């Protein structure tokens, strides 16, 4: 292969330290006072008011410019398709949330309309979501378990559950936690805390949703087998629930199990057919809708509930519920769960929203998304909805059927309104096992996320550990505690990586001003007499001591031992001086005062002469601080200690690649003094190396001149 042609270049300039750069570039020291910033933020004008209105209510900005010719047909088809899909999913996910199915329809209506007004993503489908629903269900089962609503039935002489009272209380709990989660999201959005999602990395989110999917599957097994296990809450509840289900499997209702198997097989086959014909069909086959229609008709004709004991949805009231303020007495009991819901819901929505924004070339405002979701949840809580987020499956349908704007979401809400007002009562005979089957089939995509593990093993093993740990925490500790543990573990991995960075000695690429680690390149050579040291992480209190130890290890200089030996030698010299001075005082007479003075001066002259430096030690050390983005007081003290200690044994220490913020940290941290100025700071490693080489040359010239004198 022909050798790649190199383009030569040359730069001629003086060696510049940080002080010279500040002088040439005229560094500005002016900073805007806090009072001025506050005044500026409080200033109001017509243009600013208009901008604030457009940012706060995005629909005012984009709806007047809505192109009916380009977008209307696609949004109409997409809205109807998603609305049809919302019907079975809303009812199914209501079971996950442990509330009556009709409240899943309410949650697919009110929040969607609110997001249409305040949201900035054009493609995500807001509504019920499996992970959020199972988190709500965990809170409800903890605060309103069946055991709290047992009444005595005289007809059967046994205790039964007062379903009406239980469901009413569970709706109140769901509304309270949803309202609180919405308030958290609004508050975070108002203080511009949208960056909180950065702490939810993709491996963490995918591991979390996979773990939550396991909870979803286990929670629906009771509908699949037609059994009534005890609902556990708290850590390890999933394990106890699985053991309980295994114990109750012999009591399986055969009719319910048959319905479940048929529904699951039918849904899978229809979805595969849907995928196979996707390029030929203008609109996907509404698989879930067909499933619940057929199942409802069969259940009604065969009378599955009375003949075979198959559990059905039951009463679905028509119309909408009046607004009711959430029960304030529940807020203290659900505040932790509400915060977890707000973070999870936002993290999933913004992650998916950014994917489509990048694909179609528009911007999603992370803080406005927080406010939009917060308003959707808080207002939805007043209308007795449960917490919502965006669904991957519905979003893919909305995008694939031609949806281009938030109008598609609004149309899907209108479809749900039509169903709720007039059609909902037709699904009262729908078996709950069919809704569970819909949930199982829709979780197929989440189960595929297990394939992330081998992919992450090959690409980044730390991310793989985060994925696996998040999954385990979520499965063992439930979604709320699991999320907190996962975030804590993820933060620990960041701390460990900054505490255990890679330390390198740099060498020069021949005939260039480029410096690379010696261990990574064969042709890189160390600059004679100069040691260039770099850490791959920033320098702060957690790794400052390791930074100093690594410098000593990489350079082969045991600075502590050398300084101890030097101090010991200095103490010995001082003792010898005192001893000689006493001997001279006794030996000489008063009339010979001049001779001792000459002898003392001679001794002092000999003592002040510098010893020959150890040739094995470098003449200078260059600390490459280009990876460092901040320095705390401990980091500044570490650098000051390095410069002082190595300076005492005749090794110059200079800093290179300091960012402006790092220079400011050095300034405020007391690094500079009368002896240490910005002349020891250089913008590039090459400038620092040239400075050290020229300083060494000047030092040799002085030694030669002194010798001749």
Secondary structure, 3 states (H helix, E strand, C coil): CCCCCCCCCCCCCCCCEHHHHHHHHCCCCCCCCHHHHHHHHHCCCHHHHHHHHHHHCHHHHHHHHCCHHHHHHHHHHHHHHHHHHHHHHHHHHHHHCCCCCHHHHHHCCHHHHHHHHHCCCCCCCEECCHHHHHHHHHHHHHHCCHHHHEEEECCCCEEEECHHHHHHHHHHHHHHHHHHHHHHHHHHHHCCCHHHHHHCCHHHHHHHHHHHHHHHHHHHHHHHHCCCCCCCCCCCHHHHHHHHHHHHHHHCCHHHHHHHHHHHHHHHHHHHHHHHCCCCCCCCCCHHHHHHHHHHHHHHHHCHHHHHCCCECCCCCCCCCCCCCCCHHHHHHHHHHHHHHHHHHHHHHHHHHHHHHHHHCCCCCHHHHHHHHHHHHHHHHHCCCCCCEECHHHHHHHHHCCCCCCHHHHHHHHHHHHHHHHHHHHHCCCEHHHHHHHHHHHCHHHHHHHHHHHHHHHHCHHHHHHHHHHHHHHHHHHHHHHHHHHHHHHHHHHHHHHHCCCEEEEEEECCCCCEEEHHHCCCEECCCCEEEEEECCCECCCCHHHHHHHHHHHHCCCHHHHHHHHHHHHHHHHHHHHHHHHHHHHHCCHHHHHHHHHHHHHHHHHHHCCCCCCCCCCCEEEEECCCCCCECHHHHHHHHHHHHHHHHCCCEEEEECCCHHHHHHHHHCCCCCCCCCHHHEECCHHHHHHHHHHHHHHHHHHHHHHHHC
